Amino acid sequence: MALLHCGNLTLDGKSGSAVATYIRVKELDLVFDLGRCPMNFIGISNVFISHFHLDHYFGLPIYISQRWLSGIPPGNIYVPSSGSKQLMNILDKISALDTGRSWAYQINPVRVGDAIPFRQNLVAHILPSNHSVPAVSYLICEVRKKLKPEFHNLSGREIAALKQAGVEITTEVQLPLVAYLGDTRSIPLDAHPLLKQCKVLICECTFILPEHRGRARRTMHLHLEMLPPLLANFESEHVVLTHFSRRYTPELIRQKVFNYLPPEEHSRVQLFL
């Protein structure tokens, strides 16, 4: 499996076009897509599915059944609302075939514009995607409480007194941590005001050779040649490129990507290989 360190976040898993994509961020207790499910991913509590191509969601039966067999409460599985009922029908049929019983699972349909709290201090913003089937992207933010500006000059005792009196002394702020675009032909730059500031951007780059421009367009994927102007809009400290076509060797991918991207991008770009 690939293993990348992005500041205080660690990404591990695999991502290959038409094979399988599953990218865990262990520190946030989540995985983006689940085309396969390694046994050490069973304990992750939050699964964010971008779309219903098999290489992005067909690890769900293993994830669900192994938690069920182990007596672990169902994880939170977030999926595009379009297709969620069909997914549950598939899971129920596999469950009946596998055990003659019904697995316990929690499918949460999501729509563009939703803001979904999870854990104690995280929120997932659902963003639009542009793919050949209904799809979404995800922006994960940390939620913090910050003292309101009008109270900055008060002493600790004065602030405590206000709090005891029931005065709301803090306001909520969100820190954009990770954006996962999934499979897409474009990046929704204006979909959320915090997107461009995300600390880690996970972006597909399925095709890299000039002769595959047409294929990228037909299958609605990003091509390497589209990335420089898009990445220039992001302040991200880390850019992780994923979902390369299996036509390419790792050596060719490294050569083409870093020869094509501007030198100023090299220090923040990593390849999920």
C-alpha positions, 0 to 999 in steps of 0.5 A: 500500500501507498503511505504518505506523510502530509504534515500531521496527517498520514495517508495510506491505501491504494488508488489505481484507475479501474482497479481500486481506490481506498485512501485512509486518513487514520488521524481523522478516523476516516477513509475516502472510497473503499474499492477494496477493504484491507483488514486493518481498515475494518476499525475505521468509523467513517467511510466517504464514498464519492461515487458508485463505480465498483473500484470505489465502493465494492469493499463495503460488503467486507467492511460491513460484514467483518464489523458485524461478525466482530460485534463492532457497531456499524460504521458511518458510511456516507454515499451520494443520495442518488444510488443509495437505495440501490446500494442497500438492495445490493448489500441486503442481497449479499448479506442474505447470500452470505449468512442468510441473515441481515447485516447491521449497517448505516448508510447515510445519503448525502447531497451537495451542500450538506454539512455533516458533523462527525466525531466531536470536532469535524465536519464534512462538506459535500461538494459537487463533482463532474463525472460520468455517474452521479458523484460528490467531493468532500471537504473535511474541516476541523471545528474550533471555538474561538473567543469573540473579538470584543472579549479579547481585552478582558481578564480571565476572571471577567471572561469566566464571569460572562460565561457563568452568566450565560453570555456566548463568548466564543464563535465557531471557526472551521479549519479546512484539513483535507479535500478529496475530489474523487473522480472528476473532470473539473475542480469545483473552485467556488463550491466552498469558500474554504476549499482553496485553503485546504491543508491537503488536496487529494486530486485525481490525475488519471491520464498523463500522456498527450495521446490520452486527452480524448480518453480523459474527456470521454471518461470525464477524468482529469488529465495532467495537462489540466492541473497547473492552472487548477493547482495555482488556485490552491494554497494547500501545503500538500497536493496528493495525486491519485488514480493513475491509469494502469497503462502507466508504470510508476517510473513513467508517472514520476517522470511525466508528472514532474517534468510537466508541472512547474518547478514551484509545484514540485515541493508540495506534490506527492504521488499516491503510488 
